[in-house]
């Protein structure tokens, strides 16, 4: 009887996305409690989120180059180990200054792992000769949802944040880490030694970058301000406030597991257009100001449905862009996407404190509609 091989290419990539998602979701699930614990205003929290975003953006300037020159698997393994350690540091931060430094390191490790695992995933997709990139991104959303749900359980059981982060990092690394040890001969482009770390965005690459920016803005807002919105605007409990991001991630998982077949039937352009409309509708429900938390949760579900397909399609497009090496093209798209995901929330916080959270959500909704308008850029080149 033949024993199935435990470590396969798909499982290795899925494990990398899961690690990134679980650790990011664990942080997102604790944001509301961190805000209360350190006595942070919206602007104070925005400044800390800005440090996370700067760390991620800085990582994008060299992550793609490292993947092209050293191979994506090697960079993935190193970044995953670094992210696990950074998560522990994040949980044990005792002062606002320590929290800021930990968030900067966390953002940098998160960014490197994201670029590397997307690069490696594009290689595996070519090897498998079928569309699987959306299923990889589904694993990130699944991990983020599990991480946020873990935050819910920790809040209900009154588990200290440092203990929760330590246990989560240990279990995540112990269970999923070995799956990254796949024997894989990665694509290494020796010819890119003199190339820039990021490709200059222009033409189609610029338009796809804007689409990724719009999606990242929506995902970052849901992750960093979803629980705060439910707690402070809708007046839910701290435990129930976490559910907004949980249902957002759950919707993304479902759609990302089915989007490959949808793209086959409807095409990338139509799926992207419908995605932008769905996200905008979800944001409209949240902005409408209903006091019933269930209405806002429906809005978060529609946002998850809307943003689920956009990022995988953008990264898949970048991996096959013929004018730029894949690592650099992916890093460029990642700069737009995760720059918005991590730098958008601080801007949202400043705008919310100066005016109202509704104004910030309206801007996110406008960018969601922009996705529908720019969808033709994702057509085959």
Secondary structure, DSSP 8 states (H G I E B T S, - for coil): -----SS-HHHHHHHHHHHHHHHHHHHHHTHHHHHHHTT--HHHHHHHHHHHHHHHHHHHHHHHHHHHHH-HHHHHHHHHHHHHHHHHHHHT--SHHHHHHHHHHHHHHHHHHHHHHHHHHHHHHHHHTS--HHHHHHHHHHHHHHHHHHHHHHHHTT--HHHHHHHHHHHHHHHHGGGG---------GGGTTS-SS----HHHHHHHHHHHHHHHHHHHHHHHHHHHHHHTS---HHHHTHHHHHHHHHHHHHHHHHHHHHHHH-HHHHHHHHHHHHHHHHHHHHTT-S-HHHHHHHHHHHHHHHHHHHHHHHHHHHT-TTS-HHHHHHHHHHHHHHHHHHHHHHHHHHHHHT-HHHHHHHHHHHHHHHHHHGGGGS--
